[in-house]
């Protein structure tokens, strides 16, 4: 599968701590975020990548090369003048060809199941969404019960907030969408392309993703992302095949009881926390001793399944 990574931003809000590094090259626990992103894409089946370049392109080219050291093939498209997010992707049209593809911002850290996003995509645009308690700094995406996009709100004030769903800057796109982007001129996904597609009736869906996501665009967000990785909230791509995730909760004992009741019929083992083995692999779940949270570890698909179940059960514990 093919993916385009947007890596041309200057990262002006991070200048106080970046030393002039491009945002995608900022280290997360010692490894540049961009390498984490490439590892995530490789783990999800994307082996052909195109990176859009503008600010300090040599730093990125010298680090990643042709991608062979990372198990992928990488091409580059450099912009003499900034083309905006959509314009930069339009500039990669010769790479994209006639197949569905993924677009991902180079300054966001996540551990989403991107293969699931591509498999759910049919036509037009599918936007990866995340739920945020404080959504004011993001672009909000309004959807109906079937996930169809009905509107957008770009960084609204609280009195205009009508959803907690924000765009993560990760999109599954059909190649015909590129025809709506004018060539060789600045054009943005959120400000220009998506409202145009909505107006013209192009199919657009939103999919709320399980897992971690963070835009590292500010020093506060960047430091928090590193802390989240240290605390197991963010599973670093390219690491162990048995990830450990920490799931904060209000009442760990009650949530463990609910999980046990839900999984008893599936042969869960309760001799040491909760261990489940099924077609998704094996995962272990246990409460932490020092705070109200659960630790999940095991095979990635099984961990994600238990995490989704735990979140759903806790939402029902009112």
Buried (B, 14 or more C-beta within 10 A) or exposed (E): BBBBBBBBBBBEBBEEEBEEBBBBBBEBEEBBBBBBBBBBBBBBEBBBBBBBBBBBBEBBBEBBEEBEEBEBEBBBBEBEEBBBBBBBBBBBBEBBEEEBBBBBBBBBBBBBBBBBBBEEBEBBBBBBBBEBEEBEEBBBBBBEEEBEBEEBBEEBEEEEEEBBBBBBBBBBBBBEBBEBBBEEEBBBBBBBBBBBBBEEEBBBBBBBBBBBBBBBBBBEBBEBBBEBBEEBBBBBBBBEEBBBBBBEBEEBEEBBEBBEEBBEEEEBEEEEBBBBBBEBBBBBBBBBEEEEBBBBBBBBEBBBBBBEBBBEBBEEEE
